[in-house]
Amino acid sequence: MLSVTYFYREPRKTGVSIEGIFSLVKNCLKDKAEIKEFYCDGKLSRLQNIRLAGKAANKINHITGDVNFLVIGLRGKKTILTIHDFGFYENPVHSKLVKLIYRTFWYYFPLKFVNIVTVVSEFTKQKLVHYFNFPESRIRVIHDPVKPIFKPVKKESLNAPPVILMMGTGKHKNLDNLIEAAKGMNVHVDIIGWPAQDELEKLKAYKIPHTIYNGLTDSEVNERYIACDILFMASFYEGFGMPIIEAQSVGRPVITSNTGAMKEVGEGSAILVDPHNAMEIRSAIDSLVNNRRLYDDMVERGFANAAEYDYRKIAEQYLDVYKELDKS
């Protein structure tokens, strides 16, 4: 049986998307591979964690993300690195020094010692090739799996007023343009996250009914998908865009961006808009709210799209990579 060790960042109570992904994979492969787990110790330095990772090395080693530097301790071993996005690296707020350190220890050195890199989208793959000239022959695109808790729930009729759900906050999530689009419309906006003060003030000034949620469990997030009528995820940047697939799995139409990974994930099954164009976003909302035939068509397209991200399929794709590396 294959023997694989997963290497994770330090344990945390929130922001556990990476851990959730590979927990699903591990459970699916329990009869096909022996999977052990290593967690970084947040009380230790990165150098100490690198040394501990080296001692935990297995026949096959998988750095699951956000701790790329651990690869340095696994040099000479068969190692897979998963890269989810380049959001931090591309963020213009970071100084040149911070960017240089991050580039060196998260990418430059780790990529020298890794055998295979898996990325969650073609978009991220192209970023990897562009920034680091990493050979495409050693890159595998494996999408993030949708959790089985997100299941179809039929929407008999839309809420009055219709509820638009937005998952996540931060300026790149584009709440500002959703607010501009919703100004004067008869809609309610549900937001999962922590909106900025200026965004809260604008919601109040425009008299847009809204509810804010945060710290939700998967079950509670699922309830919000069920309760909403439309998911808005027209961000300026995403490495993947899992809420698109989650909402589609539940049976809710999605408005997302016509660029990057979101276009890759949603094209043909979601309404694509220019995230910078509030009027285009407004038109997309209006079309879904007032055209039930379009609404139902997008729901059916969403179901078909989400099926491609079934966690069992994704687990088998990772298993294929482990087998490939095992034979090399």
C-alpha positions, 0 to 999 in steps of 0.5 A: 500500500502507498505510504504518504505523509501530509504536511500542514500549517499549524492547527487553527480554529478558523480558516481551515479550507486546506485542511478540509480539502485534504481531510476529504481526500484522506478519508476517500483513500483510506483503503488505498493509501496509508496517510500520515499527518504532520502539523507545523508547531506555531511555537517553533521557528520555521527552521525548527519546523523544517528540521522536524518535517525532515524527520517525519519524511515518508516514501511520498510527502505532500505539502498541502499548502501555505507551508511551502518552505517545509520542502527544504527539509524534504530535499532528496525525498519524493515530494508533492507541493500544492499551490492554491494561489499567488494572492499574497505574492501578487498583493501590491501592499507588500514591500519589496523586501517582504516580497523577496523573502516570500519569493525565496522561501515559499517558491524559489528554493522549494520549487528546486526540490519538489518533484510535482506541483499540483495547482487548483486551477489552470489559472494558477498553473499559468501563474506558476509558469510565468513567475518561476518558469516551472516545467509544465510537465511537472504540474498537475491541475487538480481542482478543489473538491466540494464537500458532501454537505452541500446538496441540492435543495429546490428553490420553489420561489424566490424570497421577497425581496430576493436574497443575494449572498456574498461569501467572504470580505476584503476589497478583492471580494468586490463588495463595493461594486455589489453595493453600487449594483444593488442601490435602489434595487429591491434586494437583501444582501447577506454577507459572510465575513467582516465588511470594512467600515466604509462598506458598512457606511455605504450599505447604510447610506444606500439603505440596502437591507443586509445581514452580516454573518461570520464564524460559521460552521460548514452546516451554517454556511450550507443554511445560508446557501439554502436561504439565498436566491443568488450567489455573488462572487465577482471578485477581482482575484481568486485562486479558485472560487469554491463558493461557486461550486458550493452554491451550484451544488445546492442549486443556486445560480451564480454571478461571477467574474469573467476573468481568471480562475472564476471564469475557468470554474464558472464559464458555461454554468454561471453568469459572467460579468466584468467585476469592475462594472456595477451596471453589468452586475446589476443587469445580471441580478435583474435577469436572474430575479425576473426571468425564472426560465433563465434562473432554472437553466443556470441552476441545472447548468450549475448542477452539471458543473459541480458534479465535476468537483465531486470529492471522490473524483478529486481523491482519485486524481491525487491517488494517480499522482501518488502512484505516478511518483511512487513508480518514478 
